[in-house]
Amino acid sequence: MTPGWVVLALAAAAAGDGAGPRRLDLTNLHGGEKLTVTFHNEHDIAPDARAALRHLLRDYRLNEEHDMDFGLFVQLTDLARQCGVPASYEVISGYRSPATNAKLRGGTCCGGAQPAHGRACDRCAPEGLSAAATS
């Protein structure tokens, strides 16, 4: 099954801890970089892991990094858990700078430009997520 394309945008709300450790596997489709991060909550994630997430989700067009909302990582792991699939995502686009947003569709993409605030990423759904979400 081919993964579906999904745009995930989050509010900056705090999320609960969930049950057990969270494992998040990300692959940046533009650079081929891969990253696996394991955490329980936002206070548990190591500074070097935060820096690696920031780098992997940078604006690839300008190579510009930005802090990402931790709720995004919690939401990605929660979504996969609820569907019974691994939290393994291919990232199409993470942070988008204001300059990049201005170039894309006249700066009107993503309704409020959540990627410009580090609260969203465009990504492919993990294998099995589309089927699990519709059953």
DRENVOGU-72358 format. One line per 10 residues: their letters; for each residue x, y, z of C-alpha. Coordinates in pm, 1 decimal, m for minus. Example, Ala and Ser with C-alpha at 12.3 -4.5 7.8 and 13.67 -1.06 7.14 Angstrom:
# residues 2
as	1230.0:m450.0:780.0 ~ 1367.0:m106.0:714.0
# end
This chain:
# residues 135
mtpgwvvlal	0.0:0.0:0.0 ~ 130.4:343.8:m88.5 ~ 142.0:585.5:205.8 ~ m106.0:871.8:188.2 ~ 2.4:1238.4:188.7 ~ m102.7:1427.4:495.0 ~ m41.5:1776.8:624.5 ~ m31.6:1784.1:1001.4 ~ m72.9:2116.7:1177.1 ~ m88.0:2145.7:1555.4
aaaaagdgag	m180.1:2406.2:1807.5 ~ 85.5:2472.2:2069.0 ~ m107.8:2280.6:2335.0 ~ 78.8:2060.8:2581.2 ~ 24.3:1688.7:2537.5 ~ 14.9:1410.4:2797.4 ~ 292.0:1160.4:2857.6 ~ 119.4:858.6:2702.3 ~ 202.4:503.2:2801.5 ~ 569.2:411.0:2796.7
prrldltnlh	851.3:554.6:2591.1 ~ 783.0:709.7:2252.1 ~ 999.9:619.5:1953.1 ~ 992.4:842.6:1647.2 ~ 1171.5:752.7:1322.2 ~ 1201.5:1030.4:1064.4 ~ 1353.6:1033.8:716.9 ~ 1403.5:1364.2:536.3 ~ 1312.9:1299.6:172.3 ~ 1516.0:1595.8:46.5
ggekltvtfh	1845.9:1509.3:212.6 ~ 1797.3:1141.4:288.5 ~ 1888.9:1201.9:654.3 ~ 1742.5:957.2:905.2 ~ 1685.5:1005.5:1275.7 ~ 1543.0:793.9:1556.4 ~ 1450.0:963.0:1882.1 ~ 1311.4:797.1:2196.2 ~ 1147.3:1003.8:2470.7 ~ 870.0:1003.3:2732.2
nehdiapdar	781.5:1372.1:2737.2 ~ 925.5:1712.3:2653.1 ~ 1137.4:1718.8:2969.7 ~ 1287.8:1379.9:2887.4 ~ 1431.7:1452.3:2542.9 ~ 1806.8:1514.0:2533.0 ~ 1939.7:1848.5:2402.1 ~ 2135.3:1672.8:2126.1 ~ 1816.4:1495.3:2014.4 ~ 1632.2:1830.1:2003.7
aalrhllrdy	1916.6:1974.9:1794.6 ~ 1904.6:1675.9:1557.9 ~ 1526.3:1714.5:1514.6 ~ 1570.0:2085.7:1450.5 ~ 1831.3:2009.9:1183.0 ~ 1636.8:1731.5:1012.4 ~ 1321.3:1946.7:996.9 ~ 1498.2:2260.2:872.3 ~ 1382.0:2464.4:573.4 ~ 1573.0:2267.8:311.1
rlneehdmdf	1534.6:2543.6:53.3 ~ 1739.8:2789.9:260.9 ~ 1907.6:2544.0:501.5 ~ 1752.2:2746.3:786.6 ~ 1677.3:2580.9:1121.8 ~ 1404.0:2674.2:1369.6 ~ 1279.0:2536.0:1701.6 ~ 994.9:2288.9:1652.9 ~ 692.2:2261.7:1880.3 ~ 737.1:1950.3:2093.9
glfvqltdla	363.9:1877.4:2058.5 ~ 431.1:1786.6:1694.9 ~ 648.9:1491.3:1798.2 ~ 395.9:1377.4:2058.7 ~ 114.6:1400.7:1800.9 ~ 309.3:1194.6:1546.9 ~ 376.9:917.5:1800.1 ~ 17.8:926.4:1933.0 ~ m127.3:900.4:1582.8 ~ 81.7:594.7:1501.2
rqcgvpasye	3.8:430.9:1839.4 ~ m370.3:477.2:1792.3 ~ m347.7:309.9:1451.4 ~ m120.6:30.4:1571.1 ~ 170.4:112.8:1339.6 ~ 528.4:227.2:1407.7 ~ 585.7:604.1:1427.8 ~ 802.2:608.1:1116.4 ~ 751.5:903.5:883.1 ~ 904.5:1035.0:563.3
visgyrspat	927.5:1413.1:596.9 ~ 855.0:1613.9:285.2 ~ 887.7:1952.2:450.8 ~ 938.6:2065.0:810.7 ~ 996.9:2424.2:911.4 ~ 933.9:2678.8:638.5 ~ 1089.3:3021.8:671.6 ~ 886.8:3335.8:599.5 ~ 1090.4:3377.7:278.3 ~ 998.7:3027.0:163.0
naklrggtcc	631.8:3077.1:256.0 ~ 627.4:3397.8:51.5 ~ 749.2:3203.1:m253.0 ~ 495.0:2922.3:m213.5 ~ 151.9:3013.3:m345.2 ~ 204.1:3379.7:m267.9 ~ 257.7:3314.4:102.5 ~ m91.6:3172.7:155.5 ~ m1.9:2804.7:199.7 ~ m94.6:2608.0:511.2
ggaqpahgra	m363.6:2846.7:635.2 ~ m176.0:3045.5:897.1 ~ 166.5:2914.1:804.9 ~ 203.6:2669.4:1093.6 ~ 532.8:2541.7:944.3 ~ 670.8:2896.7:984.8 ~ 616.9:2860.5:1359.1 ~ 760.4:2508.7:1386.9 ~ 417.1:2356.6:1457.7 ~ 368.6:2143.3:1147.3
cdrcapegls	538.1:1925.3:892.1 ~ 432.2:1775.1:562.6 ~ 494.2:1404.4:571.8 ~ 397.1:1066.7:432.9 ~ 185.8:850.4:657.9 ~ 345.0:529.0:787.3 ~ 257.1:209.0:605.3 ~ m80.1:86.0:729.6 ~ m191.9:420.7:874.6 ~ m444.2:497.4:597.4
aaats	m606.9:155.5:628.2 ~ m612.1:170.1:1008.4 ~ m762.9:519.8:1011.1 ~ m1050.7:420.8:781.5 ~ m1143.7:86.2:937.8
# end
